[in-house]
Amino acid sequence: MTAAGSDADVSGESGADGSAATGDAEGDSAGDGDGDGDSAGDGDGDGDGDGDGDSATTGDGDSATTGDGDGDGDSATTGTASTTGDGDGDGDGDGDGDGDGDGDCLPSGNTGGDVPCVPCDLSLASTASSVLSPLNGNIFLGEAQLAGSTIYALDEVGPGRVIFTADTNILYGEMTTCPLWEWLGGAATLPDVAGFGKHVCSGLGNNLGTYPSYTHWGTAMPAAYIGDPCALKTDYDAVIFCALGPLDPQVTQTLVDYVTIYGGGLYLASEYYPWADDSDVAAINSIANQFDVEFGKEWLDWGSATGDIDFACFPAPQ
């Protein structure tokens, strides 16, 4: 499958956190000692105005019965007095609210803001493809076309990033000066990637077999990650799904949350119809539709063509 050329302007945003140093490990205003990251007197309904859930008599972020003074917002029921002021609410002082001590399972902190630009270009080679199209006025970061139809697109979805392709031959075969895979994984270097679905995700007919840090799961997502997008993001920066149906709705929701809450990268890859059959297309659209994209049921087979995307401003990986 090969794409005909199109030009695309690119912009991206990311945010940065910051506030006054206060000694409570969260950068909030001095005086509340709660580790909650807000200013004292915020009126959030905790009873003393500091947002930490403690009584007004202690001001330390703990319950009034312990008063260990650590400012971490932990519960008195754990019996552990933290000295770190971690604000995680579990009493162990590690800053990790899920209890595993790794501090990783947290929603993405990407809240918007300007990011540097990287001038670059992207070329594709495709020989047969299906099509995809934006929904609800969605505007892609960049796209490439074959025979007047979009077959490849990049998009930013909340804190995450998604690449859509209607030709699996393109996978890791993009000819580009852009930090494309770094952008997808939100990493400064090539990200850790996992893939599953149709057998082409093993590297058949594409270059995934040469990717330096790639794990092929086979036809299904491992059960350990289903319903746990946070654990998925902890282990992998990006995930590839090669359209294969039917797809468990829990897997769909895991991937959507992985992108929209935890800032993961997702590469959705379909194929020409009917090689990607009705069930396969329905499976990939159960994910893509939630990002305002629809894969079609087409077979564009006009031989090799080339698609070029010239990015005046490609967002630098963050």
C-alpha positions as a printed Julia matrix, in Angstrom:
318×3 Matrix{Float64}:
   0.0     0.0    0.0
   1.37    3.42  -0.84
   0.13    6.82   0.08
  -0.15    9.9   -2.09
   1.24   13.1   -0.69
  -0.38   15.62   1.65
   0.98   18.46   3.73
   0.22   18.88   7.41
   0.98   21.49  10.02
   1.74   20.13  13.43
   1.34   21.57  16.86
   1.55   20.05  20.29
   1.15   21.03  23.86
   2.41   19.82  27.17
   2.38   21.19  30.66
   4.69   21.74  33.58
   3.92   21.73  37.27
   5.37   24.19  39.69
   4.74   26.05  42.93
   6.41   27.36  46.03
   8.61   25.06  48.11
   7.11   24.32  51.48
   8.75   21.16  52.79
   5.7    18.92  52.31
   6.95   17.2   49.13
   4.12   18.45  46.97
   4.97   22.07  46.18
   1.91   23.64  47.84
   1.59   26.9   49.72
   3.38   27.18  53.05
   1.4    26.65  56.19
  -0.89   23.73  55.48
   1.65   20.91  55.67
  -0.67   18.55  53.94
   1.21   17.32  50.92
  -1.86   17.74  48.75
  -0.43   20.24  46.27
  -3.0    22.97  46.9
  -3.1    26.2   48.84
  -4.38   26.38  52.39
  -7.98   27.41  52.73
  -9.11   25.95  49.47
 -12.55   25.04  50.77
 -12.55   21.56  49.39
 -14.75   20.04  52.02
 -12.18   18.33  54.23
 -13.15   20.3   57.31
 -10.08   22.48  57.73
  -9.57   24.03  54.32
  -6.31   22.36  53.39
  -7.52   19.53  51.22
  -5.8    16.77  53.18
  -8.65   15.08  54.96
  -7.32   15.67  58.46
  -8.74   17.52  61.43
  -8.07   21.22  61.86
  -6.25   20.55  65.14
  -3.3    18.73  63.57
  -2.75   20.26  60.15
  -0.41   17.46  59.24
  -2.42   15.57  56.66
  -3.13   12.7   59.06
  -6.1    11.85  61.2
  -6.43   13.83  64.39
  -5.88   10.72  66.5
  -2.3    10.17  65.35
  -0.84   13.53  64.53
   2.44   12.13  63.33
   3.22   15.4   61.6
   4.43   14.01  58.33
   2.15   16.05  56.11
   1.43   13.16  53.82
  -2.33   12.86  53.99
  -2.11    9.22  55.03
  -4.72    7.32  57.02
  -4.21    6.58  60.68
  -5.45    3.06  60.11
  -2.14    1.9   58.66
  -0.15    2.54  61.81
   2.8     3.74  59.77
   4.18    7.2   60.41
   5.85    8.54  57.27
   8.42   11.31  57.41
   8.4    12.04  53.71
   5.19   13.96  53.19
   4.3    11.91  50.15
   0.59   12.7   49.9
  -0.35    9.29  48.58
  -2.89    8.4   51.26
  -1.55    4.95  52.1
   0.71    5.56  55.09
   3.94    4.13  53.71
   5.58    7.34  52.62
   6.47    6.13  49.12
   4.32    8.49  47.08
   2.61    5.53  45.46
  -1.09    5.34  46.16
  -1.63    1.88  44.69
   0.45    0.15  47.34
   3.13   -1.46  45.19
   5.81    1.04  46.09
   6.8     1.89  42.53
   5.21    5.31  42.25
   4.4     4.61  38.6
   0.68    3.98  38.45
  -0.49    7.54  38.21
  -2.5     9.38  35.55
  -0.44   11.32  33.06
   0.66   14.77  34.2
   0.48   16.14  30.65
  -1.97   18.99  31.06
  -1.21   21.13  28.03
   1.25   23.87  27.11
   3.7    24.64  24.32
   6.31   22.07  23.28
   9.33   22.49  21.02
   9.0    21.79  17.29
  11.05   19.49  15.1
  11.0    20.26  11.35
  10.91   16.89   9.59
   9.2    14.78   6.95
   7.67   11.33   6.61
   7.37    9.08   3.55
   5.37    5.88   3.19
   5.37    2.99   0.76
   2.12    1.05   0.4
   0.79   -1.4   -2.17
  -2.75   -2.2   -0.98
  -4.77   -0.6    1.74
  -8.11    0.11   3.3
  -9.11    3.64   4.29
  -9.76    5.66   7.41
 -11.49    8.96   8.08
 -11.91   11.47  10.91
 -15.23   11.78  12.74
 -16.92   14.72  14.44
 -14.64   17.33  12.9
 -11.44   15.71  14.16
  -8.31   17.25  12.62
  -5.26   15.0   12.34
  -1.77   16.06  13.27
  -0.75   14.75   9.86
  -2.08   12.31   7.25
  -1.16   10.57   4.0
  -3.45    9.5    1.19
  -3.71    6.87  -1.5
  -6.03    7.45  -4.46
  -7.59   10.42  -2.67
  -8.4     8.54   0.53
  -6.61    8.79   3.87
  -4.76    5.61   4.77
  -2.41    6.89   7.51
  -2.78    9.53  10.2
  -1.23   10.75  13.43
  -3.24   12.26  16.27
  -2.86   13.5   19.83
  -5.62   12.28  22.14
  -5.57   13.91  25.57
  -2.2    13.09  27.14
  -1.63   10.19  24.7
  -0.78    9.73  21.04
  -2.21    7.48  18.32
  -1.07    6.41  14.85
  -3.72    4.98  12.53
  -2.76    2.96   9.48
  -4.95    1.07   7.02
  -1.92   -0.92   5.81
   0.08   -3.12   8.19
   3.02   -3.19   5.74
   3.85    0.32   6.95
   4.59   -0.78  10.54
   8.13    0.35  11.41
   8.7     0.9    7.73
   8.1     4.64   7.78
  10.88    6.55   6.07
  11.2     9.62   8.23
  13.47   12.23   9.73
  10.89   12.72  12.5
  11.32   11.21  15.97
   8.13    9.29  15.13
   8.33    6.3   17.47
   9.81    8.4   20.25
   6.81   10.72  19.89
   4.41    7.76  19.9
   5.88    6.41  23.12
   6.44    9.8   24.75
  10.09    8.88  25.24
  13.45   10.48  24.49
  14.7     7.2   22.97
  12.99    4.36  21.11
  10.16    3.24  23.42
   9.34   -0.21  24.74
   6.54   -1.53  22.52
   4.2    -4.53  22.64
   1.86   -5.76  19.91
  -0.98   -8.22  19.45
  -3.79   -9.17  17.09
  -3.53  -10.57  13.57
  -0.36  -12.52  12.89
   1.15   -9.62  10.9
   1.91   -8.06  14.3
   4.7   -10.66  14.58
   6.6    -8.82  11.85
   5.16  -10.62   8.83
   5.19   -8.28   5.83
   6.56   -5.36   7.84
   9.64   -4.36   9.84
   8.44   -5.0   13.39
  10.81   -7.94  13.61
  13.74   -5.52  13.52
  12.4    -3.14  16.17
  14.98   -3.03  19.02
  12.54   -3.34  21.94
   9.42   -5.15  20.77
   7.34   -7.8   22.53
   4.84   -9.79  20.47
   1.96  -11.09  22.59
   0.36  -13.2   19.89
  -3.34  -12.83  19.15
  -4.46  -11.52  22.56
  -3.52   -9.04  25.25
  -2.17  -10.82  28.35
  -4.8   -11.22  31.06
  -2.61   -9.37  33.57
  -3.12   -6.1   31.66
  -6.83   -6.39  30.9
  -8.6    -3.86  33.08
  -5.29   -2.48  34.34
  -4.09    0.23  31.91
  -1.81    1.61  34.58
   0.19   -1.61  34.78
   0.29   -1.65  30.97
   1.74    1.86  30.89
   4.26    0.93  33.58
   5.65   -1.86  31.38
   5.19   -0.45  27.86
   5.37    3.02  26.32
   3.33    2.04  23.26
   1.07   -0.79  22.1
   0.25   -1.97  18.57
  -3.08   -3.61  17.74
  -3.32   -5.38  14.38
  -7.05   -5.61  13.72
  -8.42   -8.97  14.81
 -11.97   -9.63  15.93
 -13.9   -10.17  17.95
 -12.33   -8.01  20.67
 -13.24   -8.21  24.35
 -14.83   -4.87  25.39
 -12.54   -4.9   28.43
  -9.53   -4.88  26.12
 -11.03   -1.98  24.19
 -11.54    0.03  27.36
  -8.08   -0.84  28.66
  -6.48    0.57  25.51
  -8.66    3.69  25.53
  -7.8     4.42  29.17
  -4.14    3.62  28.49
  -4.1     6.52  26.01
  -6.57    9.02  27.47
  -5.71    8.69  31.18
  -2.15    7.37  31.38
  -0.7     8.98  28.26
   0.31    5.82  26.42
   0.98    5.53  22.7
  -1.23    3.35  20.51
  -0.67    2.18  16.92
  -3.91    0.92  15.34
  -3.28   -1.09  12.17
  -5.97   -2.38   9.82
  -5.77   -3.87   6.32
  -7.55   -3.98   2.99
 -11.01   -5.54   2.95
 -11.83   -8.43   3.09
  -8.4    -9.58   4.33
  -9.42   -7.55   7.36
 -12.96   -8.92   7.54
 -16.12   -7.55   9.13
 -15.18   -8.8   12.59
 -11.67   -7.35  12.35
 -12.91   -3.94  11.24
 -15.54   -3.88  14.0
 -12.83   -4.73  16.54
 -10.47   -1.94  15.54
 -13.33    0.56  15.24
 -14.43   -0.23  18.8
 -11.2     1.54  19.77
 -10.78    4.05  16.92
 -14.32    5.42  17.19
 -13.57    6.57  20.73
 -10.77    8.68  19.25
 -13.1    10.1   16.53
 -11.7     7.93  13.74
 -13.4     5.3   11.56
 -11.68    2.55   9.55
 -13.52    1.62   6.36
 -14.02   -1.54   4.33
 -12.12   -0.81   1.13
  -9.46   -2.34  -1.05
  -7.28    0.32  -2.63
  -5.06   -1.64  -4.98
  -3.43    0.62  -7.52
   0.16   -0.57  -7.12
   2.95    1.24  -5.38
   2.65    4.92  -4.74
   4.3     7.22  -2.27
   2.88    9.43   0.4
   4.82   12.29   1.91
   3.98   14.39   4.95
   6.05   17.53   5.43
   5.78   18.69   9.03
   6.53   22.35   9.56
   6.34   21.64  13.28
   6.42   18.07  14.59
   6.06   17.99  18.4
   9.3    16.98  20.09
   8.98   13.89  22.31
   8.38   14.81  25.96
